[in-house]
Amino acid sequence: MAVLKRDTDQHTYADYLTWSATYGNELVDGTAYVREPPSPSPSHQVIVGELLRQIANALEGKSCRVYVAPLDVRLPKSSEADDQVDTVVQPDLLIVSDGRKVDARGLRGAPDWLAEVLSPGTARHDQVVKLPAYERAGVREVWLVNPGDRTLSVYRLEAGRYGRATVLELAGQTPLTAIPGVTIDWEQVIAKI
């Protein structure tokens, strides 16, 4: 799967709603990106599914909610109306503690935590285009899971910035800093791919 610029126009969420009909299309700082086939690999889907299972189990009975793509996440720069928002992304997984951010269209505002499972065709887009948008929006913790080299890059927001990533092996257990009480057991993830 590859991510390509749709055109050279500047777009808003109102525009996005007229042309985005498939999973994976995104809008970052007014630039439209479309995903080209093929769909995510089976190992990508297994990782997302296992992370979702572990997180959902850990959040049982708590007010936080975990969501999986496709879900439009609108990241306004201030108080602009929805139709003027110029960044709409679809992270693979995300957790929201403030239910008021969730509406019929998806999510408006920064999730507390999110994960992107990197694929060869999307890794650069996730790292170079989307990560700065997550930082600007105030996403407290971002995980970039790289199944190819079996590493996890963790970005934590400190004083409004992501510093250097903490890079870990996909081994043992890793707690989510932004959401206390949630820990990922990588042995369970790796065993399924």
C-alpha positions, 0 to 999 in steps of 0.5 A: 500500500502506498500513500500519494498526494491526491492533488496540489489543492488545499482542502478542508474537512468539507472537501474531504467529505465530498471525495473521501469514500474509502478507508485510509484517505487523510488530510494533513494541513490541507494536503489530501493523501489517498491510499493506493491498493493493496489493503494492509497485510495480514500481519498488520491486521493481526497486530492491530487486532491483538492490540485492540483486544488487549487494550479493550480488556484493560479498559473494561469498566473504565471511562476511556474508549479504544477505537480502531480505523477507519475512524475520522479524527479531526484535528483542528488548529483552534476553534474553527468549524468542522468544515474548515478543519484541514487535518483529518487522519485515521490512526490504526488505534486510538484511546480517548478519555474525554467522551465529549470529543466523540460524535457521529462523524468520529473524533474532534480533537486529540486522542490521549494515545494512538498507535500506527502499525508501520507498513513499507508503503505507509511508514514514511507518511506516518513518520514524516507527515502525520507525526508532526500533526499529532504533536501539533494537536497535542496527542500525549503518546504515539506508538509507531509499531514496526513489525519488520524490525520488531521495534516500537518507537514511543513518542511522549509529549513534553512541554508541547513537543515530542523529543527523541523516540524511546525505541524498544524491542517488541518483547516483554511488556510495555505500559502506556504512559498516557493511559495508566493501567494498560500494558501491552504483552508483546509475546501475545502479539508476536505469537499471532503473526 
